[in-house]
Amino acid sequence: MDALTSKTALATAGQTDIDRPTREQAEEAVRTLIAWAGDDPRREGLIDTPKRVAKAYQEWFRGYALDPAKELGRVFEDVQGYDDMVMLTDIDVESHCEHHLAPILGKACVAYLPDKAVVGISKIAKVVEIFSKRLQTQETMTAQIADAINDAMRPRGVAVFVDAKHQCMTTRGVHHPNVSTITTTFTGEFRANPELRDRFMRLCEKSRA
């Protein structure tokens, strides 16, 4: 992705415009970190590591180049009277903590109550992927998923549940490998109707059993 394309993608995705370093600069930064860690970036096993890390960053953070509104832009209005929740469970969440660049790994459940239209179910999973493939806090990511669906589809309500483990807690710091973080966001009828909200949560729990 060239500099102009990257700036356009960032603007489309709602990100701050930045002067993106070149790939060569990114690779040199990796060499610096390897040396700072105490190893020699010139030794045989590490010579190609900067290239691999730069390539991995393109995959891990590809969400910056994608626009959730575009993914949700095509809706289907022929729902033949269906007005109950549409729900996806067990959506993989693979993100990175913005504080330590450590992985956040978990699952998401997302539901919405259609008003006049539905969207292809793969698009909901894609929205989760877009926001997870950025530097994140779990709280922000959960709210962003709900906001994107609300803004694009104007449904009667959205519910988002994320259950994830943060490697910044499991491999450093307090070293608690079994701690999960759970975040939720409810809008519209999900927020106003406790029975509907409880039904969503029961289905989430069932999918995790």
C-alpha positions in Angstrom: 0.0 0.0 0.0 1.6 3.3 -1.0 1.5 6.5 1.1 -1.5 8.1 -0.7 -3.5 4.9 -0.6 -2.8 4.4 3.0 -3.9 7.9 3.9 -7.1 7.5 1.9 -7.8 4.2 3.6 -7.2 5.7 7.0 -9.5 8.6 6.3 -12.2 6.2 5.0 -11.9 4.1 8.1 -12.3 7.1 10.4 -8.6 7.0 11.5 -6.3 10.0 12.0 -4.3 10.9 9.0 -0.6 10.0 9.6 2.7 10.0 7.7 3.2 6.3 7.3 6.8 5.1 7.5 8.2 3.1 4.6 8.6 -0.7 4.9 12.3 -0.2 5.1 11.9 2.1 8.1 9.6 -0.4 9.8 12.1 -3.2 9.3 14.9 -1.1 10.7 12.7 -0.4 13.8 12.4 -4.2 14.3 16.2 -4.5 14.1 16.5 -1.9 16.8 14.0 -3.7 19.1 15.9 -7.0 18.5 19.1 -5.4 19.5 17.4 -3.7 22.5 16.1 -7.1 23.6 19.8 -8.2 23.8 20.2 -10.2 20.6 22.1 -9.6 17.3 19.7 -8.8 14.4 22.5 -9.8 12.0 22.8 -13.5 13.1 21.4 -16.1 10.8 18.2 -16.9 12.6 17.2 -13.2 12.8 18.3 -11.8 9.4 14.9 -12.2 7.8 12.9 -11.5 11.0 12.3 -7.8 10.3 10.7 -8.7 6.9 8.5 -11.3 8.6 7.4 -8.9 11.3 6.5 -6.2 8.8 4.5 -8.7 6.8 2.8 -9.9 10.0 1.9 -6.3 10.9 0.2 -5.9 7.6 -2.0 -8.9 8.5 -2.6 -8.2 12.2 -3.6 -4.6 11.5 -5.3 -4.8 8.2 -8.4 -3.3 9.8 -7.0 0.2 9.3 -7.4 -0.2 5.6 -11.0 -1.4 5.7 -14.2 0.5 6.1 -17.0 -1.2 8.1 -19.6 1.1 6.6 -18.7 -0.2 3.2 -19.1 -3.8 4.3 -22.6 -3.0 5.7 -23.6 -0.9 2.7 -25.6 -3.5 0.9 -28.8 -4.6 2.7 -31.7 -6.8 1.7 -35.2 -5.4 2.3 -37.1 -8.6 1.4 -37.4 -10.0 4.9 -41.0 -11.3 4.5 -42.0 -10.0 7.9 -39.1 -11.3 10.0 -38.6 -9.0 13.0 -36.8 -11.1 15.6 -33.1 -10.9 16.4 -30.4 -11.9 13.9 -27.5 -13.3 15.9 -24.0 -14.6 15.2 -22.1 -16.5 17.9 -18.5 -17.6 18.3 -17.0 -15.0 16.1 -13.2 -15.1 16.5 -11.6 -12.0 18.0 -7.9 -11.6 17.3 -6.7 -8.2 18.3 -3.8 -6.4 19.9 -3.7 -4.3 23.1 -2.9 -0.7 22.3 -0.9 -0.4 25.6 1.6 -3.3 25.1 1.0 -4.5 21.5 0.2 -7.9 23.1 -2.5 -10.2 21.6 -6.1 -10.2 22.7 -7.8 -13.5 21.8 -11.4 -14.4 22.3 -14.9 -14.7 20.9 -17.7 -12.3 20.2 -21.5 -12.6 19.9 -23.4 -10.0 17.9 -27.1 -9.5 17.4 -29.4 -6.9 15.9 -33.1 -6.4 15.5 -33.9 -5.6 11.9 -36.2 -2.7 11.2 -36.8 -2.8 7.4 -33.7 -4.6 6.2 -31.1 -7.3 6.9 -27.5 -7.6 5.9 -25.5 -10.6 4.8 -24.5 -12.5 7.9 -20.8 -12.6 6.9 -20.8 -8.8 7.0 -21.4 -8.8 10.7 -18.4 -11.1 11.2 -16.4 -8.9 8.9 -17.2 -5.8 11.0 -15.9 -7.6 14.1 -12.7 -8.5 12.2 -12.2 -5.0 11.0 -12.2 -3.5 14.4 -10.3 -6.3 16.0 -7.5 -5.9 13.4 -6.5 -2.6 14.9 -4.7 -1.6 18.1 -7.5 -1.7 20.6 -8.9 -1.7 24.1 -11.7 -4.3 24.4 -14.1 -1.7 25.7 -13.6 0.6 22.7 -13.8 -2.3 20.2 -17.1 -3.6 21.7 -18.7 -0.1 21.4 -17.3 0.4 17.8 -18.9 -2.8 16.6 -22.3 -1.7 17.9 -21.9 1.8 16.6 -21.0 0.7 13.1 -24.0 -1.6 12.8 -26.3 1.1 14.2 -25.0 3.8 11.9 -25.1 1.7 8.8 -28.4 -0.2 9.3 -30.5 1.8 11.8 -31.9 -1.4 13.4 -34.2 -1.4 16.3 -31.4 -2.5 18.6 -27.9 -4.0 18.7 -26.2 -6.3 21.2 -22.5 -7.0 21.4 -20.7 -9.4 23.8 -17.0 -10.0 23.8 -15.1 -12.5 26.0 -11.3 -12.4 25.6 -8.0 -13.1 27.2 -5.3 -10.4 27.2 -1.8 -11.6 26.8 -0.5 -8.5 28.5 -2.0 -10.0 31.6 -1.1 -13.6 31.0 2.5 -13.3 29.8 3.7 -10.2 31.7 2.6 -8.1 34.6 0.3 -10.0 37.0 0.7 -13.3 35.1 -2.9 -14.5 35.5 -3.4 -16.8 32.5 -7.0 -17.8 33.3 -8.5 -14.4 33.6 -11.1 -13.5 30.9 -12.4 -10.0 30.2 -16.1 -9.6 29.3 -17.5 -6.5 27.7 -21.1 -5.8 26.5 -22.9 -3.0 24.6 -26.6 -2.8 24.2 -28.6 -0.2 22.1 -32.2 0.4 21.3 -34.6 -2.4 22.3 -31.8 -4.5 23.8 -31.1 -1.7 26.2 -34.7 -1.0 27.0 -36.0 -4.6 27.3 -34.4 -6.7 30.0 -36.1 -9.9 28.8 -34.6 -9.4 25.3 -31.2 -8.6 26.7 -31.3 -11.7 29.0 -32.3 -13.9 26.0 -29.3 -12.6 24.1 -27.0 -13.4 27.1 -28.4 -16.9 27.5 -27.7 -17.6 23.8 -24.2 -16.3 24.3 -23.6 -18.6 27.3 -25.1 -21.5 25.4 -22.7 -21.0 22.5 -19.7 -21.0 25.0 -20.8 -24.1 26.9 
